[in-house]
């Protein structure tokens, strides 16, 4: 059986538990994501060739933000919450540079629940990546709700190295979208897909309901 459970974001709770301390208050969300150390040491536990023939993809990807403002009924937002919090652009770029130099990573998968929930944040991050000489030539992909990106955003993301985007569309049925409180219409979904195609960015989606 289980000896302990950390509810919510567990970085601080697991450290307290390892030190034999009372980890009361688990479930508290970490306000300063820049304060978390880079999980670089764990990469030695993985065989990168299992994720990519060239071994260039970070096992497990990277997370540049936490939380999602959406209210989808099926999502586990209780862990990270609906308030969108993000790491600073300089912090994200620093981890990317470290991964490239230490592990020769040239493609990064961003696994944020809502990568583009903050438009200004996305543009700031793109600026930081594009202006960093150590990241010249790297590519990346992201996951984001279809109603949070514009053609301008996609164009900026592509210029900074984005080669694929995964839209959380979930269903092609308006009734289903309404019942799961997706907050997305098919018109918005089609517009996002059309914009991605126009910018030459491969688009993916993983429907959960027909």
PyMOL commands that set and color helices and strands:
alter all, ss='L'
color gray80, all
select helices_A, chain A and resi 11-18+33-35+39-45+48-50+77-80+89-103+119-130+133-135+146-148+151-159+174-179+186-198
alter helices_A, ss='H'
color red, helices_A
select strands_A, chain A and resi 65-66+85-86+107-109+139-144+162-167+202-205
alter strands_A, ss='S'
color yellow, strands_A
deselect
rebuild
show_as cartoon
